[in-house]
Amino acid sequence: MSDNDYLTLDEVCKILDKSPTTIKRYARENLLSSEQNGEELSFNKDEVMRYLAFSERLG
């Protein structure tokens, strides 16, 4: 996968309209899988978009 297939914490926060603390909790609770790259978390873009679609369906 290329770097374009991954999103930063800030990008995920904007897409999901959640705080960094919430996104980190989602990662910790395996609601969103993440990869630790040094100090930075990265998230698979496809998975984030699936989570967004699922959460929109739930209301």
Buried (B, 14 or more C-beta within 10 A) or exposed (E): EEEEEBBEBEBBBEBBEBEEEBBBEBBEEEEBEBEEEEEEBBBBBEBBEEBBEEEEEEE
